[in-house]
Structure formats: C-alpha cells, structure tokens
Amino acid sequence: MQRFTPSKSWSVGFIAALSSLSMACASQAPETAPVAEALGASEVSSEALRFLNCAPGGSLFAPGEVSLPDRSEYRLTFSADGNTAYYHVDSAEAPFQAIYETRKVNGHFTPGQLVSFSGTWLDTDPFLSVDGQSLFFSSTRPVTGTEERADSDLWVVHRQADGSWGEPLHLGPNVNSDRQELYVSATRDGTLYFASGTFDSDFNVYRAERRGPGYAPAEKLSAAINSPDYWEYNSHISADGRVLIFASLNRPEGYGLGDLYASVNLGGKWTKAINLGPAVNTEKDEFHPSLSVDGRHLYFVRQTWAPFVPSDFYTLDTLCLLFQ
C-alpha cells in the first residue's frame, strides 16, 4: 500500500483517507494525477481509498482462470457490470489467434469459450461497446472472395435478439486501408479510436466519428499523442472520450521495451501524453491497455521476451495513479 499527498486541494474526507495510508508523503502530486482525476478519482469516497492496494506494476489478473501460465492472452475487454469479458489467445495450434468469452460466476471466471464467429481466420483485439451490443475486433478474414488478407482490418458483430452474435461486418474504407488496422475501441457515442500502420514502418493513433450507418473518414490524432520517431499503438479510449491510454516503444523516458502512456482531452484538445509511471510500467513490456467502463480499473498485458514467457493480464485501480 502506498501513500502520497497530491498538491491540489481535495475534500477533507479525501485528505483524511490519504493520511491513513502507511507510506511517507511525497511533496507533489505525480504527473499522472490529472489522468486519475479524469477517470473519476475526485468522486471516490474516503472509505474506498482507505483500503486501496497499489502494488507497483499492478497485480496479476485472474490467475489460473483467465491468465494461464502456458499460453499468451491479449486484449481484455469487459461488459459494464464486469461479469463478462472477451480476450484473444495466441496458440501454436489452430485456431492460431481467436477470441474467447468468459463469465464471472460466484466471484470466479469460467474457462474461456470460443465465440461463434471466430476460429477460422486470425481474429484479435476484441472490444465490447459500452452498451454490450457490439463487439469490435481485428481480422485477416477476406472482405471479398476467399483469400485471407495480408493485413488486418477492423470488423464488428452485433448482438441478436436471442443474445447470440450476428455475422461479422467490415467497417469500410473510411476506417480500413491497405495498412494494418488494429486495436479498436469506442466511446459511448460510437467514435472509434484505433492504430494504423505497418510493421515495417510505424503505427499512429487515429479516430473516426460515427456518421449515419458508417463512419467519417479516419483522422490522425495530434502531435500531443503521435510522434514521428516512435510507434503509438494499442490505443484505448475511455467511455466518455476524456482519457486515451496507449502503448509506445523505446521512448527515452520509458521503463522497458513498451510502456503505457495517457493523454486527457481538455476542451477538445489532447494534453501532451505522459508515461503512466511505475504504478503500471516495469522493465518488461507493457501493452494492450483497457479500462473498465467506469474508469476505475486499468487492465493491460505484460510480456517477457528474453527469455520468452507467455503474456498475462495485469490490473490496478486507477486511483493508484495518484500515489506514485
């Protein structure tokens, strides 16, 4: 458990809760405090803060249930109530990349079940819409014909009246290109955020607003987020569109190969992205961030490459971004 005192003026209850934590005070709020505030930190009760556990680097998520030691899991996304989750698994045997669903029953997650539309092509990066009625993902499945695509495009399935998923729908040329489109997320109003690029060049973060039955042409985000020197990818937007969390590689201020960064939308402009710090990032590779719908929990993947260790999911309360 960690305790640091933010420099801004908080409520009496908030300050009292901070003073009950065990570690020595820091003189100033961490750079990540505005991110925590934008995710609702100022609305949290002092009682919730009293029992906050902020292990550096987060905690392993659902070990033995979702995070399994003999496989690599990627991109975790939750229903609004937190009781249903989707993720994709890499495997040495078919299906090589496929999407799975798990449900929380009596406090534990059930073994993942392959979703109805996945298992033939390389399907990755699922994202469940805030209302739970649409599941977005990346895939190499053909748009026309029967040949697998050389690049991944973005697709969506919609919930049917009986609760099942419908047929995958391609998101069209305003979103997709001949580059790799990966790791889509969406705000409550349907605006998409995703990465586009190639593995031989770089990746940047784009957005596409909902327009009628489709989307407006994708727009590259500003230099506050994208840079000419580094990859920006694995972007996840908060439900209200205020916070964007993404991964970036080999930045000089980074802690490891890949780190998680965040930017806050203030009055329609993105603040300069900041490293999320040791509450999240380590000397290993952190990527594939996602937020709970209420913004209170951050989930991400941690990978070790040398020696190779299969990836797992980690999590932390976003209030921990106030205390590092």
C-alpha positions in Angstrom: 0.0 0.0 0.0 1.3 3.4 -0.9 0.5 6.9 0.3 1.4 10.2 -1.4 -0.2 13.6 -0.9 -1.4 15.4 -4.1 -0.7 19.1 -4.4 -4.2 20.0 -5.4 -6.9 20.9 -2.9 -9.0 17.8 -2.1 -12.0 17.4 0.2 -11.4 16.9 3.9 -12.6 13.3 3.6 -10.2 12.7 0.8 -7.2 14.1 2.7 -8.2 12.1 5.8 -8.2 8.9 3.7 -4.7 9.7 2.3 -3.3 10.3 5.8 -4.4 6.8 6.9 -2.2 5.1 4.4 1.1 3.8 5.5 4.0 5.3 3.4 5.7 8.7 3.7 4.3 11.7 1.8 5.6 12.9 -1.4 5.9 16.7 -1.8 3.9 16.9 -5.0 1.2 15.1 -6.9 2.5 12.7 -9.6 2.3 13.7 -13.2 -0.4 11.1 -13.6 -2.8 12.8 -11.2 -4.8 14.6 -14.0 -5.4 11.2 -15.6 -6.7 9.7 -12.4 -8.9 12.8 -11.9 -10.3 12.5 -15.4 -11.2 8.9 -14.6 -13.2 10.0 -11.6 -10.7 10.0 -8.7 -12.2 13.2 -7.2 -15.6 11.5 -6.9 -14.3 8.5 -4.9 -15.2 8.1 -1.2 -12.6 8.3 1.5 -13.6 4.8 2.6 -12.7 3.4 -0.8 -9.2 5.0 -0.5 -8.7 3.6 2.9 -8.3 0.0 1.6 -6.6 0.9 -1.7 -3.8 -1.5 -2.6 -1.3 -0.1 -5.0 1.4 -2.7 -5.7 4.0 -1.3 -8.2 3.3 -2.7 -11.6 -0.2 -3.9 -10.7 -1.4 -7.3 -9.8 -1.8 -10.5 -11.9 -5.5 -10.7 -13.1 -7.5 -13.9 -12.5 -4.5 -16.2 -12.3 -5.4 -19.8 -13.2 -8.8 -18.6 -14.7 -8.0 -16.1 -17.4 -4.3 -15.6 -17.0 -2.9 -19.1 -17.6 0.9 -19.9 -17.5 1.1 -22.0 -20.6 -0.4 -19.5 -23.2 -0.3 -15.9 -24.2 -3.5 -13.9 -23.7 -4.1 -10.5 -25.2 -6.6 -7.5 -25.1 -9.1 -7.9 -22.4 -12.5 -6.1 -22.6 -15.4 -6.1 -20.1 -19.1 -5.6 -20.0 -20.3 -2.6 -18.0 -21.1 -4.8 -15.0 -17.7 -6.6 -15.1 -19.3 -10.0 -15.3 -18.5 -10.8 -18.9 -15.1 -10.5 -20.6 -13.6 -11.1 -24.0 -9.9 -11.6 -24.9 -7.9 -13.3 -27.6 -5.4 -16.1 -27.3 -2.3 -16.9 -29.4 -1.7 -20.6 -29.9 0.8 -22.8 -31.7 -2.1 -24.9 -33.0 -5.4 -24.0 -34.7 -7.1 -21.7 -34.0 -3.9 -19.7 -34.0 -5.4 -16.4 -33.0 -9.0 -16.4 -31.8 -11.4 -14.6 -29.5 -12.8 -16.1 -26.3 -15.6 -15.2 -23.8 -15.5 -15.8 -20.1 -18.1 -15.0 -17.4 -17.8 -14.3 -13.7 -19.7 -16.8 -11.6 -19.6 -16.7 -7.8 -16.5 -14.4 -8.0 -14.6 -16.6 -10.4 -14.2 -16.6 -14.2 -15.3 -19.6 -16.2 -13.0 -21.3 -18.7 -12.9 -19.2 -21.9 -15.2 -20.4 -24.7 -14.5 -19.7 -28.4 -17.0 -17.1 -29.7 -19.3 -18.2 -32.6 -17.7 -16.0 -35.3 -14.0 -16.7 -34.5 -11.6 -19.6 -35.1 -11.1 -19.7 -38.9 -9.1 -16.5 -39.6 -6.7 -14.6 -37.4 -9.0 -12.7 -35.1 -7.6 -10.4 -32.4 -8.1 -7.3 -30.2 -11.8 -7.6 -29.2 -13.6 -4.6 -27.8 -17.1 -4.7 -26.3 -19.1 -1.5 -26.8 -20.3 0.3 -23.7 -23.9 -0.9 -24.2 -22.7 -4.5 -24.7 -24.5 -4.8 -28.1 -21.4 -4.7 -30.4 -18.1 -6.4 -30.4 -15.3 -4.9 -32.5 -12.2 -6.8 -33.5 -9.3 -7.0 -36.0 -9.1 -9.8 -38.5 -7.4 -11.1 -41.6 -10.6 -12.6 -42.9 -11.4 -11.7 -46.6 -13.6 -8.7 -47.3 -14.5 -10.3 -50.7 -13.6 -13.7 -52.1 -12.0 -16.5 -50.0 -8.3 -15.4 -49.8 -7.0 -14.4 -46.4 -5.9 -10.7 -46.2 -2.2 -9.8 -45.9 -3.2 -7.1 -43.4 -5.7 -6.9 -40.6 -8.9 -4.8 -40.9 -11.5 -3.7 -38.3 -14.8 -5.6 -38.1 -17.9 -5.6 -35.8 -20.5 -8.1 -34.8 -23.9 -7.1 -33.3 -25.9 -8.8 -30.6 -29.0 -10.5 -32.0 -32.5 -10.7 -30.4 -31.6 -14.2 -28.9 -28.4 -12.9 -27.4 -26.1 -14.5 -29.9 -23.6 -12.6 -32.2 -24.5 -11.9 -35.8 -22.3 -12.1 -38.8 -19.1 -10.0 -38.9 -19.4 -6.7 -40.8 -16.4 -4.9 -42.3 -16.1 -1.3 -41.1 -15.4 0.0 -44.6 -12.8 2.1 -46.4 -13.2 5.2 -44.2 -11.7 3.2 -41.4 -9.8 0.5 -43.1 -6.8 0.8 -45.5 -4.1 -1.4 -47.0 -2.2 -0.9 -43.8 -2.7 -2.8 -40.5 -5.7 -1.5 -38.6 -5.6 -2.9 -35.1 -6.9 -2.5 -31.5 -10.1 -0.5 -31.9 -12.0 1.0 -29.0 -15.1 3.2 -29.0 -16.6 6.0 -26.8 -20.2 5.9 -25.6 -21.2 7.9 -28.6 -19.6 5.5 -31.1 -16.4 7.3 -32.0 -13.7 4.8 -32.9 -10.0 5.0 -31.8 -7.5 2.6 -33.3 -3.9 2.2 -34.6 -3.0 2.1 -38.2 0.4 1.5 -39.8 2.8 -1.3 -40.9 5.2 -3.4 -39.0 7.9 -2.3 -41.4 7.4 1.4 -40.7 5.4 2.6 -37.7 2.0 3.0 -36.2 -0.1 6.0 -35.2 -3.4 6.5 -33.4 -6.5 7.5 -35.5 -10.1 8.3 -34.7 -13.3 8.0 -36.8 -16.5 9.6 -35.8 -19.8 7.8 -36.2 -21.7 9.1 -39.2 -25.1 7.7 -40.1 -24.8 3.9 -40.6 -21.0 4.2 -41.0 -18.0 6.4 -40.1 -16.5 9.6 -41.2 -13.0 9.4 -42.7 -10.4 8.5 -40.1 -8.3 11.3 -38.8 -4.8 11.0 -37.3 -4.5 12.4 -33.8 -2.4 15.4 -33.0 1.3 15.5 -32.1 0.3 15.5 -28.4 -0.1 11.8 -28.9 1.5 10.8 -32.2 5.2 11.3 -32.9 7.5 10.8 -36.0 10.1 8.8 -34.0 8.1 6.2 -32.1 5.3 3.8 -32.5 1.9 4.8 -30.9 -0.4 1.8 -30.9 -2.9 -0.2 -28.7 -5.0 2.9 -28.0 -8.0 2.6 -25.6 -10.4 5.4 -25.2 -12.5 5.9 -22.0 -16.2 5.6 -22.4 -16.7 9.4 -22.1 -13.9 10.1 -24.5 -11.8 12.1 -22.0 -8.8 9.7 -21.5 -6.8 8.0 -24.1 -4.3 5.3 -23.0 -1.9 3.8 -25.5 1.4 1.9 -25.8 4.6 3.2 -27.2 8.0 1.6 -27.7 11.5 2.6 -26.7 10.9 6.1 -25.6 13.8 7.6 -23.6 11.8 8.2 -20.5 10.4 4.6 -20.6 10.9 1.9 -18.1 11.1 -1.0 -20.5 10.6 -2.0 -24.2 6.9 -0.9 -24.3 5.2 1.4 -21.8 1.7 2.7 -21.3 1.1 6.4 -21.8 -2.0 8.6 -21.4 -3.5 11.9 -22.6 -6.5 13.8 -21.4 -8.9 15.7 -23.6 -9.5 19.2 -22.3 -11.9 21.3 -24.2 -11.4 19.3 -27.4 -7.6 19.3 -27.3 -5.4 16.4 -26.1 -2.8 17.2 -23.5 0.8 16.0 -24.1 0.9 12.3 -23.5 2.7 11.2 -20.3 4.2 7.9 -19.2 1.9 6.2 -16.6 4.9 5.6 -14.4 5.9 2.7 -12.0 2.3 2.1 -10.9 2.0 0.4 -14.3 5.3 0.2 -16.2 8.3 -2.0 -15.4 11.5 -3.1 -17.2 9.4 -5.6 -19.1 7.0 -5.0 -22.0 3.6 -3.4 -21.1 0.9 -3.0 -23.8 -2.7 -3.8 -24.7 -4.4 -1.4 -22.1 -8.1 -1.4 -21.5 -10.3 0.4 -18.9 -13.4 -0.8 -17.1 -16.5 1.2 -18.3 -16.5 3.2 -15.0 -12.8 4.0 -15.5 -11.9 2.6 -12.1 -9.7 -0.3 -13.3 -7.0 -0.5 -15.8 -6.1 -3.8 -17.4 -3.0 -4.5 -19.5 -0.7 -7.2 -20.8 2.8 -7.8 -19.6 5.3 -9.8 -21.7 8.8 -11.0 -21.1 10.8 -11.6 -24.3 14.3 -12.7 -23.2 13.7 -15.3 -22.1 10.3 -15.6 -23.6 7.5 -16.0 -21.1 3.8 -16.1 -22.3 2.0 -12.9 -21.6 -0.6 -12.4 -18.9 -3.1 -9.8 -17.8 -2.4 -7.4 -15.0 -4.7 -4.9 -13.3 -4.7 -1.9 -11.0 -7.1 0.6 -9.5 -6.7 3.8 -11.5 -6.7 5.7 -8.2 -3.2 4.3 -7.8 -2.1 6.8 -10.5 -2.5 9.5 -7.8 0.0 7.8 -5.5 3.4 7.2 -7.1 
